[in-house]
Structures are given as C-alpha cells and as structure tokens.
Amino acid sequence: MMGVWMAKSKNLVVSALLFLLAQYCIADITTHQTDKARTLIKAAIEQTRDAVTYNGTYFKIAYPMGDIPARYGVCTDVIIRAYRNLGIDLQQLVHEDMRGNFSLYPAKKNWGQTKTDTNIDHRRVPNLQTFFARHGKKLTISNKAQDYQAGDLVTWMLPGNLPHIGVVTDKLSSDGLRPLIVHNIGSGPQLEDMLFDYVISGHYRYALF
C-alpha cells in the first residue's frame, strides 16, 4: 500500500510540475513581446468589441489603405485592420509583391486570375500565407502551445477545405495552457481558445521586430 501511495504521490508531483512548466513557458511568451506585438494584439482585441457582420462579398475599395465597410469583415480583415495600427498596409504590400512575383502566388491556380486585384488579393488567406512566408518568418507548426508567441499569425484548414487565419494574443485559456486567438470565423471578431481546434496549415511572424 505504501508503494502505491508513493507512486501516486510521485505522479501528482510530476503532473503539477508539468502544469507549472507549461504555464511558465506560455507566460514567458508575454515577457518577450515587442512594442509592435503589443500594438498588434491590442488592435486585434479591440476589434472584438465592434459589431462586425461576417461578409465575404467582393467589394471595390480604394487603393492604397482601402478597406471594406467597417461593419463587415472576414478572418483576413482582422489581420489587415490590426496591422494598420502599425502603419502597415497589407493591401499595398501584397499587391506590390504579387505584381512582381505573380507566379509565386496561388491567384491563377485558385481563382483563375491572370493579373493582380487590389480589391481582394490581400483578403485571401493563401495570398497572405505566401506573403508572410516570403517577407516574414515561416515558423514551425506544432501541437505545443509554447511554440506560438503573442503576435504570431496562425492559419488553419477548416472542414470543407476552407482556409482561415487568426492572431495569437497574450491572453491565456481558462486552464492557463494555451494562448487565446483573435479571429473571425463567422460571428465577427472573437477572442477564443481555439488554437488546436482545427488543422493548422501555417505559422508566421511578420514585422514585429
């Protein structure tokens, strides 16, 4: 009986240590944030307070610094709008990169395009993935929460082969084990514990240093 009790006690100690280690690793993410990461996260979280209807309609918008009506948005608009708080216009940057490197983007394969389109190119997840991989850091995809730092961008493939994107925040899940994500999956921008809810297709870090 004593041996069983000691074994159980040891397992409890090990479990507690692993839990504390996980919390430390995730908490360490927040201590190494840059000012740009904090600004990006704040801008993303602030969007969760806005009334935004999910709307993937094609809009004709201004260029550069164009945006669809503020009351509408999809997952990519969360990222685009957040980065504008850093003075970064993904509409212009994606367009310029696509214009000079069109064959490297999936626009022709996925949507039958033969030229760039400033109204929609930056609002498509696969284009953002290509851009972030080319001009930012393409990071490891893993099932370890501590690998995802505040300010990182994550893409998923949803059921039905629907690409999705969100931003990692410095807020933690109720159990303290996972960073919360700001994303718009259909109900407007939300701050949610969903990092591992779907198959992760990409992990990036862009313009935070």
Backbone as ProteinMPNN parsed JSONL, in Angstrom:
{"seq_chain_A": "MMGVWMAKSKNLVVSALLFLLAQYCIADITTHQTDKARTLIKAAIEQTRDAVTYNGTYFKIAYPMGDIPARYGVCTDVIIRAYRNLGIDLQQLVHEDMRGNFSLYPAKKNWGQTKTDTNIDHRRVPNLQTFFARHGKKLTISNKAQDYQAGDLVTWMLPGNLPHIGVVTDKLSSDGLRPLIVHNIGSGPQLEDMLFDYVISGHYRYALF", "coords_chain_A": {"N_chain_A": [[0.825, -1.209, 0.0], [1.941, 1.212, 0.822], [3.809, 1.57, -1.217], [2.172, 1.967, -3.438], [0.877, 4.316, -2.676], [3.061, 6.068, -2.611], [3.797, 6.013, -5.288], [1.55, 7.162, -6.485], [1.664, 9.685, -5.32], [4.058, 10.599, -6.374], [3.371, 10.749, -9.078], [1.452, 12.743, -8.971], [3.017, 14.914, -8.187], [4.739, 15.117, -10.392], [2.859, 15.711, -12.397], [1.944, 18.167, -11.461], [4.276, 19.683, -11.666], [4.697, 19.639, -14.434], [2.46, 21.03, -15.263], [2.962, 23.563, -14.122], [5.297, 24.168, -15.491], [4.37, 24.378, -18.117], [2.702, 26.594, -17.836], [4.629, 28.491, -17.189], [6.171, 28.545, -19.521], [4.335, 29.527, -21.407], [3.655, 31.938, -20.2], [6.097, 33.157, -20.411], [6.13, 33.891, -23.006], [4.715, 36.292, -23.074], [6.417, 38.05, -21.755], [8.436, 38.578, -23.494], [7.478, 40.12, -25.495], [7.447, 42.474, -28.135], [7.107, 46.044, -28.561], [5.7, 46.434, -30.888], [4.368, 44.009, -31.187], [2.658, 44.111, -28.991], [1.089, 46.286, -29.725], [-0.126, 45.271, -32.043], [-1.6, 43.105, -30.999], [-3.313, 44.422, -29.201], [-4.781, 45.966, -31.021], [-6.057, 43.952, -32.442], [-7.616, 42.7, -30.439], [-9.257, 44.811, -29.716], [-10.965, 44.894, -31.857], [-12.788, 42.93, -31.289], [-14.71, 44.102, -29.837], [-16.285, 45.447, -31.53], [-19.215, 45.646, -33.582], [-19.436, 43.476, -36.022], [-20.402, 42.138, -39.038], [-20.084, 39.022, -40.556], [-18.939, 38.883, -43.794], [-18.237, 37.921, -46.888], [-18.374, 39.077, -49.363], [-17.383, 40.376, -52.56], [-15.846, 43.44, -52.606], [-15.431, 46.635, -54.05], [-12.763, 48.65, -53.451], [-10.864, 51.467, -52.163], [-7.458, 52.348, -53.08], [-4.131, 53.122, -52.194], [-4.471, 51.762, -48.779], [-7.095, 50.984, -48.594], [-10.342, 49.863, -47.466], [-12.976, 47.609, -46.671], [-16.459, 48.316, -45.844], [-16.693, 49.206, -42.399], [-18.473, 47.782, -40.846], [-18.511, 45.272, -41.805], [-16.697, 42.17, -42.391], [-14.136, 39.606, -42.712], [-12.077, 36.763, -41.828], [-9.486, 37.52, -42.673], [-9.649, 40.274, -42.669], [-9.465, 40.981, -40.015], [-6.737, 40.692, -39.522], [-5.624, 42.457, -41.408], [-6.693, 44.937, -40.585], [-5.678, 45.122, -38.008], [-2.906, 45.27, -38.456], [-2.72, 47.741, -39.634], [-2.588, 49.473, -37.562], [0.025, 49.469, -37.001], [1.012, 50.955, -38.959], [1.199, 49.563, -41.286], [0.268, 48.609, -44.426], [-1.265, 46.063, -45.669], [-2.695, 45.637, -47.962], [-1.459, 47.215, -49.978], [1.185, 46.216, -49.826], [0.966, 43.444, -50.343], [-0.117, 43.58, -52.906], [1.959, 44.869, -54.35], [4.003, 42.98, -54.123], [2.848, 40.757, -55.334], [2.468, 41.754, -57.897], [5.045, 41.857, -58.905], [5.801, 39.233, -58.657], [3.98, 37.336, -59.595], [3.576, 34.641, -60.347], [4.343, 33.198, -58.154], [2.342, 33.246, -56.379], [-0.896, 31.89, -55.444], [-2.97, 32.808, -57.027], [-3.746, 32.455, -59.759], [-4.056, 29.658, -59.971], [-5.915, 29.086, -57.92], [-8.065, 30.925, -58.237], [-8.289, 31.578, -60.868], [-7.145, 33.928, -61.816], [-5.468, 36.312, -63.915], [-4.072, 38.504, -63.476], [-3.175, 40.943, -60.966], [-5.367, 42.04, -58.26], [-6.357, 44.655, -56.556], [-8.535, 44.916, -54.93], [-9.164, 42.531, -53.664], [-7.034, 40.691, -53.369], [-5.324, 40.811, -51.054], [-7.077, 40.024, -49.133], [-7.379, 37.356, -49.108], [-6.663, 34.267, -47.687], [-4.677, 32.293, -48.613], [-3.015, 33.943, -50.189], [-2.014, 35.734, -48.272], [-0.595, 33.914, -46.728], [1.457, 33.206, -48.5], [2.694, 35.694, -48.803], [3.518, 36.303, -46.112], [5.272, 34.193, -45.677], [7.255, 34.815, -47.492], [8.166, 37.349, -46.738], [8.222, 37.551, -44.021], [8.655, 35.502, -41.149], [8.51, 32.083, -41.545], [7.271, 29.766, -39.478], [7.638, 26.899, -37.249], [5.138, 24.391, -37.296], [3.355, 23.061, -34.7], [2.135, 20.968, -31.961], [2.459, 22.102, -29.571], [1.728, 24.457, -27.242], [3.441, 26.448, -26.308], [5.034, 27.082, -28.423], [3.843, 29.006, -29.877], [3.904, 32.312, -30.123], [2.915, 35.466, -28.677], [1.406, 37.634, -30.921], [2.052, 36.195, -33.139], [0.988, 34.783, -36.278], [-1.486, 32.543, -37.272], [-2.601, 29.983, -39.439], [-5.339, 27.978, -40.496], [-6.859, 24.967, -41.796], [-10.084, 24.621, -42.405], [-12.962, 22.441, -42.028], [-14.156, 21.254, -45.167], [-12.216, 22.31, -46.685], [-11.604, 25.035, -46.242], [-9.734, 27.884, -45.936], [-8.331, 29.635, -43.121], [-7.532, 32.299, -40.815], [-5.844, 33.73, -37.974], [-4.803, 35.71, -35.103], [-2.355, 35.274, -32.609], [-2.675, 35.908, -29.153], [-1.71, 37.553, -26.02], [-3.273, 36.671, -24.028], [-4.556, 34.062, -21.953], [-5.953, 30.714, -22.001], [-8.628, 29.366, -19.938], [-7.538, 27.372, -18.352], [-4.944, 28.072, -18.383], [-3.164, 27.051, -20.242], [-3.026, 27.504, -22.989], [-2.554, 30.008, -25.512], [-4.931, 32.551, -26.231], [-6.847, 33.224, -29.199], [-7.465, 35.781, -31.584], [-9.919, 35.958, -33.965], [-12.056, 35.716, -36.87], [-14.56, 33.747, -37.513], [-17.048, 33.665, -38.415], [-18.853, 34.912, -36.755], [-18.158, 37.516, -36.364], [-15.248, 39.338, -35.114], [-13.63, 37.476, -32.597], [-12.373, 36.58, -29.348], [-10.862, 33.737, -28.54], [-10.399, 30.387, -27.237], [-9.026, 28.465, -29.262], [-6.863, 27.454, -30.609], [-5.966, 24.841, -31.231], [-8.168, 23.693, -32.394], [-8.642, 23.15, -35.048], [-7.057, 21.87, -38.045], [-3.835, 22.983, -38.255], [-2.356, 24.966, -40.698], [-0.387, 26.776, -41.211], [2.152, 28.909, -39.797], [3.302, 31.937, -38.743], [5.403, 34.874, -38.429], [5.424, 38.311, -38.521], [6.871, 41.414, -39.164], [7.354, 42.337, -36.499], [9.61, 42.996, -35.175]], "CA_chain_A": [[0.0, 0.0, 0.0], [2.835, 2.362, 0.887], [4.406, 1.75, -2.538], [1.143, 2.532, -4.309], [0.687, 5.71, -2.258], [4.218, 6.843, -3.04], [3.742, 6.127, -6.753], [0.522, 8.15, -6.811], [2.177, 10.99, -4.904], [5.062, 10.994, -7.353], [2.668, 11.131, -10.305], [0.82, 14.041, -8.729], [4.083, 15.914, -8.193], [5.177, 15.266, -11.781], [1.788, 16.408, -13.116], [1.943, 19.558, -11.022], [5.462, 20.332, -12.228], [4.467, 19.818, -15.87], [1.476, 22.107, -15.385], [3.646, 24.819, -13.829], [6.242, 24.421, -16.577], [3.595, 24.84, -19.268], [2.285, 27.968, -17.565], [5.822, 29.343, -17.262], [6.568, 28.69, -20.93], [3.389, 30.409, -22.079], [3.806, 33.26, -19.603], [7.351, 33.713, -20.918], [5.81, 34.495, -24.289], [4.285, 37.674, -22.899], [7.51, 38.883, -21.265], [9.351, 38.876, -24.593], [6.774, 40.849, -26.53], [7.934, 43.777, -28.564], [6.056, 47.057, -28.57], [4.882, 46.211, -32.077], [3.48, 42.88, -30.91], [1.616, 44.602, -28.084], [0.185, 47.133, -30.517], [-0.894, 44.39, -32.921], [-2.546, 42.345, -30.183], [-4.321, 45.354, -28.715], [-5.634, 46.327, -32.147], [-6.883, 42.789, -32.765], [-8.594, 42.501, -29.374], [-10.235, 45.901, -29.774], [-11.955, 44.571, -32.882], [-13.812, 42.034, -30.728], [-15.74, 44.947, -29.218], [-17.061, 46.054, -32.608], [-20.263, 44.835, -34.209], [-18.997, 43.197, -37.395], [-21.101, 41.034, -39.687], [-19.224, 38.274, -41.469], [-19.398, 39.126, -45.152], [-17.152, 37.657, -47.828], [-18.699, 39.657, -50.668], [-16.354, 41.156, -53.245], [-16.059, 44.881, -52.523], [-14.48, 47.514, -54.737], [-12.284, 49.549, -52.403], [-9.806, 52.407, -52.545], [-6.08, 51.858, -53.024], [-3.851, 52.181, -51.096], [-5.166, 51.938, -47.496], [-8.522, 50.759, -48.77], [-10.971, 48.919, -46.554], [-14.401, 47.409, -46.877], [-17.189, 48.989, -44.766], [-16.258, 48.742, -41.079], [-19.466, 46.887, -40.24], [-18.335, 43.956, -42.403], [-15.339, 41.644, -42.326], [-13.875, 38.17, -42.66], [-10.906, 36.495, -40.994], [-8.323, 38.278, -43.12], [-9.817, 41.689, -42.327], [-8.946, 41.15, -38.654], [-5.289, 40.852, -39.64], [-5.361, 43.684, -42.172], [-7.027, 46.102, -39.767], [-4.751, 45.172, -36.875], [-1.59, 45.722, -38.915], [-2.747, 49.163, -39.968], [-2.204, 50.199, -36.353], [1.489, 49.536, -37.048], [1.36, 51.7, -40.16], [1.475, 48.576, -42.337], [-0.865, 48.429, -45.325], [-1.103, 44.779, -46.359], [-3.259, 45.764, -49.302], [-0.423, 47.704, -50.879], [2.364, 45.348, -49.805], [0.654, 42.204, -51.058], [-0.267, 43.925, -54.322], [3.262, 45.13, -54.966], [4.756, 41.732, -54.213], [2.19, 39.92, -56.35], [2.685, 42.349, -59.219], [6.375, 41.491, -59.369], [6.059, 37.802, -58.485], [2.624, 36.785, -59.697], [3.579, 33.184, -60.477], [4.62, 32.59, -56.849], [1.099, 33.295, -55.619], [-1.873, 30.916, -55.943], [-4.119, 33.517, -57.596], [-4.19, 31.842, -61.012], [-4.485, 28.287, -59.692], [-7.091, 29.02, -57.046], [-9.195, 31.768, -58.622], [-8.268, 31.824, -62.3], [-6.71, 35.285, -62.132], [-4.313, 36.495, -64.802], [-3.401, 39.718, -63.016], [-3.481, 41.284, -59.58], [-6.624, 42.729, -57.999], [-6.163, 45.332, -55.268], [-9.756, 44.847, -54.133], [-9.397, 41.255, -52.999], [-5.853, 39.825, -53.218], [-4.832, 40.801, -49.67], [-8.142, 39.493, -48.277], [-7.425, 35.905, -49.307], [-5.698, 33.631, -46.791], [-3.498, 31.726, -49.281], [-2.116, 35.025, -50.597], [-1.325, 36.204, -47.071], [0.383, 32.887, -46.367], [2.606, 33.362, -49.395], [3.369, 36.952, -48.474], [4.191, 36.198, -44.818], [6.392, 33.264, -45.823], [8.291, 35.467, -48.277], [8.673, 38.586, -46.163], [8.31, 37.418, -42.572], [9.236, 34.224, -40.748], [7.639, 30.912, -41.579], [7.66, 29.077, -38.264], [7.261, 25.507, -37.087], [3.793, 24.002, -36.886], [3.475, 22.034, -33.671], [0.997, 20.844, -31.05], [2.915, 22.645, -28.296], [1.229, 25.824, -27.128], [4.525, 27.394, -26.058], [5.687, 27.439, -29.684], [3.071, 30.073, -30.507], [4.143, 33.525, -29.352], [1.981, 36.568, -28.836], [1.653, 38.376, -32.151], [2.186, 35.267, -34.266], [-0.174, 34.549, -37.129], [-1.713, 31.118, -37.486], [-3.636, 29.652, -40.416], [-5.925, 26.65, -40.346], [-7.73, 24.488, -42.853], [-11.35, 24.234, -41.805], [-13.703, 21.429, -42.792], [-14.561, 21.757, -46.466], [-11.037, 22.939, -47.286], [-11.734, 26.482, -46.145], [-8.596, 28.461, -45.21], [-8.704, 30.549, -42.039], [-6.361, 32.927, -40.197], [-6.07, 34.468, -36.737], [-3.594, 36.214, -34.454], [-2.118, 34.78, -31.253], [-2.629, 37.003, -28.193], [-1.044, 37.28, -24.757], [-4.283, 36.186, -23.093], [-4.487, 32.609, -21.834], [-7.159, 29.933, -21.788], [-9.022, 29.298, -18.533], [-6.627, 26.478, -17.634], [-3.606, 28.639, -18.463], [-2.279, 26.209, -21.048], [-2.983, 27.879, -24.402], [-2.854, 31.411, -25.8], [-6.185, 32.787, -26.929], [-6.717, 33.687, -30.58], [-8.486, 36.656, -32.166], [-10.223, 35.52, -35.336], [-13.454, 35.865, -37.283], [-14.919, 32.509, -38.204], [-18.433, 33.764, -38.851], [-19.656, 35.7, -35.816], [-17.405, 38.718, -36.081], [-14.006, 39.076, -34.378], [-13.812, 36.865, -31.284], [-11.187, 36.157, -28.605], [-11.286, 32.389, -28.186], [-9.461, 29.289, -27.011], [-9.293, 27.585, -30.412], [-5.615, 27.245, -31.33], [-5.836, 23.473, -31.726], [-9.487, 23.169, -32.776], [-8.624, 22.756, -36.459], [-5.734, 21.526, -38.566], [-3.01, 24.164, -38.509], [-1.709, 24.881, -42.012], [0.716, 27.721, -41.304], [2.533, 29.626, -38.576], [4.142, 33.01, -39.256], [5.66, 36.067, -37.63], [5.687, 39.347, -39.519], [7.073, 42.843, -38.878], [7.197, 42.627, -35.08], [10.917, 43.29, -34.586]], "C_chain_A": [[0.861, 1.262, 0.0], [3.438, 2.667, -0.475], [3.428, 2.378, -3.502], [0.932, 4.007, -3.995], [1.829, 6.589, -2.74], [4.205, 7.058, -4.549], [2.725, 7.182, -7.161], [0.994, 9.556, -6.457], [3.195, 11.512, -5.907], [4.412, 11.464, -8.643], [2.009, 12.493, -10.158], [1.848, 15.166, -8.77], [4.544, 16.189, -9.618], [4.141, 16.042, -12.588], [1.766, 17.885, -12.756], [3.112, 20.328, -11.616], [5.283, 20.601, -13.719], [3.485, 20.958, -16.118], [2.137, 23.47, -15.174], [4.629, 25.188, -14.932], [5.52, 24.958, -17.792], [3.157, 26.279, -19.072], [3.46, 28.934, -17.672], [6.204, 29.599, -18.709], [5.645, 29.647, -21.664], [3.495, 31.817, -21.516], [5.052, 33.942, -20.124], [7.143, 34.37, -22.273], [5.504, 35.973, -24.115], [5.426, 38.578, -22.465], [8.471, 39.277, -22.373], [8.644, 39.572, -25.755], [7.52, 42.125, -26.892], [6.777, 44.768, -28.481], [5.127, 46.86, -29.764], [3.906, 45.051, -31.857], [2.342, 43.318, -29.998], [0.588, 45.443, -28.837], [-0.71, 46.274, -31.404], [-1.971, 43.653, -32.142], [-3.673, 43.245, -29.683], [-5.301, 45.71, -29.822], [-6.557, 45.18, -32.533], [-7.978, 42.604, -31.723], [-9.663, 43.588, -29.392], [-11.313, 45.637, -30.819], [-13.067, 43.669, -32.348], [-14.93, 42.83, -30.054], [-16.642, 45.599, -30.264], [-18.122, 45.097, -33.131], [-19.906, 44.657, -35.681], [-19.748, 41.974, -37.922], [-20.164, 40.343, -40.658], [-19.791, 38.413, -42.881], [-18.224, 38.986, -46.11], [-17.412, 38.181, -49.226], [-17.504, 40.41, -51.248], [-16.737, 42.629, -53.175], [-15.018, 45.603, -53.363], [-14.058, 48.567, -53.73], [-11.166, 50.442, -52.933], [-8.446, 51.718, -52.474], [-5.146, 53.063, -53.054], [-4.699, 52.506, -49.868], [-6.669, 51.798, -47.641], [-9.06, 49.767, -47.752], [-12.433, 48.782, -46.936], [-15.14, 48.14, -45.752], [-16.886, 48.363, -43.406], [-17.221, 47.75, -40.445], [-19.369, 45.464, -40.791], [-16.897, 43.476, -42.225], [-15.307, 40.133, -42.359], [-12.583, 37.982, -41.871], [-9.694, 37.339, -41.387], [-8.425, 39.755, -42.748], [-9.359, 41.972, -40.899], [-7.453, 41.445, -38.702], [-4.946, 42.18, -40.317], [-5.58, 44.918, -41.306], [-6.085, 46.239, -38.578], [-3.397, 45.724, -37.313], [-1.582, 47.2, -39.299], [-2.42, 50.024, -38.759], [-0.688, 50.255, -36.205], [1.964, 50.346, -38.249], [1.672, 50.801, -41.338], [0.205, 48.332, -43.14], [-0.66, 47.14, -46.123], [-1.716, 44.805, -47.754], [-2.181, 46.162, -50.3], [0.756, 46.741, -50.965], [2.124, 44.045, -50.554], [0.534, 42.487, -52.554], [1.085, 44.108, -55.001], [4.08, 43.857, -55.119], [4.157, 40.806, -55.263], [2.463, 40.441, -57.755], [4.051, 41.953, -59.782], [6.667, 40.011, -59.331], [4.755, 37.007, -58.596], [2.61, 35.257, -59.697], [3.828, 32.469, -59.142], [3.373, 32.542, -55.967], [0.07, 32.343, -56.237], [-3.065, 31.537, -56.661], [-4.646, 32.871, -58.877], [-4.755, 30.45, -60.761], [-5.802, 28.252, -58.925], [-8.305, 29.769, -57.579], [-9.19, 32.151, -60.098], [-7.838, 33.229, -62.7], [-5.529, 35.276, -63.096], [-3.549, 37.765, -64.452], [-3.845, 40.006, -61.58], [-4.821, 42.025, -59.474], [-6.53, 43.354, -56.608], [-7.395, 45.291, -54.375], [-9.822, 43.6, -53.253], [-8.141, 40.462, -52.675], [-5.403, 39.69, -51.763], [-5.85, 40.219, -48.7], [-8.308, 37.983, -48.433], [-6.301, 35.246, -48.519], [-4.496, 33.052, -47.532], [-2.51, 32.784, -49.769], [-1.34, 35.57, -49.404], [-0.278, 35.192, -46.618], [1.643, 33.016, -47.216], [3.392, 34.611, -49.038], [4.144, 36.842, -47.162], [5.379, 35.249, -44.878], [7.555, 33.931, -46.551], [8.944, 36.635, -47.53], [8.717, 38.588, -44.635], [9.052, 36.135, -42.233], [8.182, 33.136, -40.833], [8.113, 29.99, -40.462], [7.126, 27.644, -38.225], [5.791, 25.369, -36.706], [3.937, 22.886, -35.867], [2.191, 21.967, -32.861], [1.372, 21.315, -29.648], [2.537, 24.12, -28.219], [2.349, 26.839, -26.985], [5.276, 27.788, -27.331], [5.01, 28.624, -30.373], [3.149, 31.328, -29.643], [3.093, 34.592, -29.646], [2.364, 37.41, -30.052], [1.842, 37.485, -33.36], [0.871, 35.157, -35.024], [-0.285, 33.06, -37.395], [-2.8, 30.95, -38.543], [-4.086, 28.222, -40.185], [-6.636, 26.269, -41.637], [-8.987, 23.941, -42.184], [-12.002, 23.127, -42.613], [-14.246, 22.021, -44.083], [-13.452, 22.474, -47.197], [-11.155, 24.464, -47.35], [-10.56, 27.043, -45.341], [-9.058, 29.523, -44.224], [-7.431, 31.116, -41.422], [-6.766, 33.671, -38.933], [-4.743, 34.902, -36.149], [-3.536, 35.712, -33.016], [-2.01, 35.983, -30.31], [-1.831, 36.605, -26.948], [-2.03, 36.878, -23.658], [-4.272, 34.659, -23.099], [-5.855, 31.978, -21.625], [-7.431, 29.802, -20.292], [-8.126, 28.377, -17.713], [-5.177, 26.944, -17.717], [-2.656, 27.931, -19.394], [-2.138, 26.634, -22.504], [-3.232, 29.382, -24.562], [-4.179, 31.515, -26.536], [-5.914, 33.425, -28.294], [-7.817, 34.694, -30.896], [-8.67, 36.242, -33.615], [-11.691, 35.794, -35.612], [-13.813, 34.65, -38.123], [-16.383, 32.517, -38.636], [-19.302, 34.631, -37.969], [-18.995, 37.026, -35.476], [-16.148, 38.384, -35.305], [-14.287, 38.581, -32.96], [-12.455, 36.54, -30.675], [-11.511, 34.793, -28.016], [-10.115, 31.432, -27.986], [-9.693, 28.255, -28.114], [-8.036, 27.235, -31.197], [-5.539, 25.865, -31.969], [-7.176, 22.851, -32.129], [-9.521, 22.645, -34.205], [-7.187, 22.439, -36.886], [-4.967, 22.805, -38.895], [-2.247, 23.983, -39.815], [-0.525, 25.826, -42.15], [0.92, 28.465, -40.003], [3.583, 30.657, -38.985], [4.349, 34.101, -38.217], [6.074, 37.162, -38.607], [5.776, 40.738, -38.896], [6.883, 43.205, -37.414], [8.526, 42.99, -34.41], [11.621, 44.374, -35.378]], "O_chain_A": [[0.576, 2.235, -0.698], [3.575, 3.827, -0.865], [3.808, 3.233, -4.303], [0.823, 4.841, -4.894], [1.614, 7.704, -3.215], [4.551, 8.134, -5.036], [2.977, 7.992, -8.053], [0.753, 10.505, -7.204], [3.205, 12.694, -6.25], [4.84, 12.454, -9.236], [2.004, 13.297, -11.09], [1.588, 16.237, -9.317], [4.72, 17.343, -10.01], [4.493, 16.925, -13.37], [1.593, 18.746, -13.618], [2.965, 21.482, -12.021], [5.669, 21.66, -14.214], [3.647, 21.745, -17.05], [1.909, 24.408, -15.937], [4.784, 26.361, -15.271], [5.997, 25.893, -18.435], [3.221, 27.091, -19.994], [3.319, 30.048, -18.177], [6.521, 30.727, -19.085], [6.1, 30.479, -22.448], [3.432, 32.79, -22.267], [5.078, 35.164, -20.268], [7.875, 35.286, -22.651], [5.963, 36.809, -24.893], [5.409, 39.768, -22.777], [9.246, 40.22, -22.208], [9.162, 39.603, -26.871], [8.142, 42.762, -26.042], [5.617, 44.377, -28.346], [3.922, 47.09, -29.668], [2.756, 45.11, -32.292], [1.191, 42.937, -30.211], [-0.617, 45.326, -28.615], [-1.912, 46.521, -31.504], [-3.121, 43.586, -32.575], [-4.845, 42.872, -29.735], [-6.511, 45.753, -29.596], [-7.707, 45.404, -32.909], [-9.137, 42.377, -32.072], [-10.833, 43.321, -29.117], [-12.444, 46.104, -30.681], [-14.167, 43.65, -32.9], [-15.982, 42.275, -29.737], [-17.643, 46.228, -29.922], [-17.935, 43.88, -33.118], [-20.058, 45.579, -36.483], [-19.722, 40.906, -37.31], [-19.525, 40.993, -41.485], [-20.956, 38.105, -43.133], [-17.328, 39.83, -46.138], [-16.743, 37.774, -50.176], [-16.715, 41.005, -50.514], [-17.813, 43.022, -53.626], [-13.849, 45.215, -53.379], [-14.899, 49.301, -53.209], [-10.604, 50.202, -54.002], [-8.306, 50.646, -51.885], [-5.348, 53.958, -53.874], [-5.538, 53.406, -49.904], [-7.431, 52.418, -46.9], [-8.319, 48.929, -47.237], [-13.048, 49.713, -47.455], [-14.5, 48.551, -44.784], [-16.829, 47.141, -43.277], [-16.82, 46.959, -39.591], [-20.052, 44.559, -40.312], [-15.996, 44.267, -41.946], [-16.301, 39.463, -42.079], [-12.055, 38.94, -41.306], [-8.961, 37.816, -40.52], [-7.408, 40.415, -42.536], [-8.912, 43.08, -40.601], [-6.964, 42.337, -38.009], [-4.085, 42.925, -39.85], [-4.755, 45.831, -41.293], [-5.736, 47.352, -38.185], [-2.808, 46.552, -36.617], [-0.528, 47.834, -39.286], [-2.019, 51.178, -38.908], [-0.172, 51.005, -35.377], [3.161, 50.42, -38.527], [2.335, 51.223, -42.286], [-0.811, 47.899, -42.594], [0.04, 47.137, -47.136], [-1.285, 44.059, -48.633], [-2.013, 45.522, -51.339], [1.268, 46.479, -52.053], [2.982, 43.593, -51.313], [1.03, 41.715, -53.374], [1.328, 43.575, -56.083], [4.77, 43.672, -56.122], [4.889, 40.144, -56.0], [2.665, 39.663, -58.688], [4.196, 41.741, -60.986], [7.661, 39.56, -59.9], [4.479, 36.122, -57.786], [1.719, 34.648, -59.105], [3.555, 31.275, -59.016], [3.359, 31.873, -54.933], [0.156, 32.025, -57.424], [-4.07, 30.861, -56.881], [-5.858, 32.751, -59.059], [-5.816, 30.105, -61.282], [-6.697, 27.472, -59.252], [-9.439, 29.321, -57.408], [-10.006, 32.966, -60.528], [-8.135, 33.673, -63.808], [-4.707, 34.36, -63.094], [-2.515, 38.068, -65.048], [-4.772, 39.383, -61.062], [-5.333, 42.56, -60.457], [-6.614, 42.651, -55.601], [-7.307, 45.6, -53.187], [-10.469, 43.616, -52.206], [-8.177, 39.622, -51.775], [-5.132, 38.585, -51.294], [-5.51, 39.947, -47.548], [-9.277, 37.407, -47.939], [-5.134, 35.612, -48.659], [-3.367, 33.301, -47.11], [-1.301, 32.551, -49.764], [-0.143, 35.837, -49.511], [0.804, 35.574, -46.173], [2.759, 32.943, -46.702], [4.621, 34.581, -48.98], [5.306, 37.244, -47.1], [6.385, 35.472, -44.204], [8.715, 33.643, -46.258], [10.142, 36.877, -47.68], [9.206, 39.544, -44.031], [9.969, 35.732, -42.948], [7.097, 33.257, -40.263], [9.237, 29.49, -40.502], [6.295, 27.239, -39.038], [5.271, 26.135, -35.894], [4.575, 21.87, -36.145], [1.283, 22.779, -33.034], [0.706, 20.983, -28.667], [2.977, 24.927, -29.038], [2.237, 27.963, -27.476], [6.07, 28.728, -27.313], [5.541, 29.177, -31.337], [2.544, 31.4, -28.574], [2.476, 34.614, -30.711], [3.509, 37.842, -30.185], [1.797, 37.963, -34.493], [-0.206, 35.404, -34.482], [0.706, 32.398, -37.705], [-3.793, 31.678, -38.548], [-3.316, 27.371, -39.739], [-6.969, 27.122, -42.459], [-8.947, 22.926, -41.488], [-11.631, 22.9, -43.765], [-14.735, 23.151, -44.099], [-13.687, 23.157, -48.193], [-10.849, 25.09, -48.365], [-10.411, 26.702, -44.168], [-10.045, 30.22, -44.458], [-6.373, 30.492, -41.493], [-7.883, 34.179, -38.828], [-3.682, 34.51, -36.635], [-4.537, 35.724, -32.299], [-1.334, 36.962, -30.627], [-1.345, 35.479, -26.836], [-1.653, 36.762, -22.492], [-4.01, 34.039, -24.129], [-6.788, 32.619, -21.139], [-6.561, 30.096, -19.473], [-7.969, 28.578, -16.508], [-4.282, 26.289, -17.183], [-1.451, 28.18, -19.347], [-1.225, 26.175, -23.19], [-4.034, 29.96, -23.827], [-4.507, 30.666, -27.365], [-4.889, 34.074, -28.505], [-8.972, 34.491, -30.521], [-7.715, 36.182, -34.39], [-12.468, 36.069, -34.698], [-13.423, 34.539, -39.285], [-16.897, 31.525, -39.153], [-20.383, 35.048, -38.386], [-19.247, 37.595, -34.414], [-15.989, 37.243, -34.872], [-15.07, 39.178, -32.221], [-11.497, 36.259, -31.396], [-12.332, 34.686, -27.105], [-9.012, 31.64, -28.492], [-10.449, 27.3, -27.937], [-8.128, 26.767, -32.332], [-5.101, 25.729, -33.111], [-7.302, 21.628, -32.195], [-10.342, 21.788, -34.534], [-6.234, 22.717, -36.158], [-5.406, 23.608, -39.718], [-1.574, 22.972, -40.016], [0.259, 25.704, -43.09], [-0.006, 28.633, -39.209], [4.634, 30.296, -39.514], [3.583, 34.234, -37.262], [6.971, 36.962, -39.426], [4.867, 41.176, -38.191], [6.317, 44.253, -37.104], [8.56, 43.26, -33.21], [12.739, 44.76, -35.037]]}, "name": "protein", "num_of_chains": 1, "seq": "MMGVWMAKSKNLVVSALLFLLAQYCIADITTHQTDKARTLIKAAIEQTRDAVTYNGTYFKIAYPMGDIPARYGVCTDVIIRAYRNLGIDLQQLVHEDMRGNFSLYPAKKNWGQTKTDTNIDHRRVPNLQTFFARHGKKLTISNKAQDYQAGDLVTWMLPGNLPHIGVVTDKLSSDGLRPLIVHNIGSGPQLEDMLFDYVISGHYRYALF"}
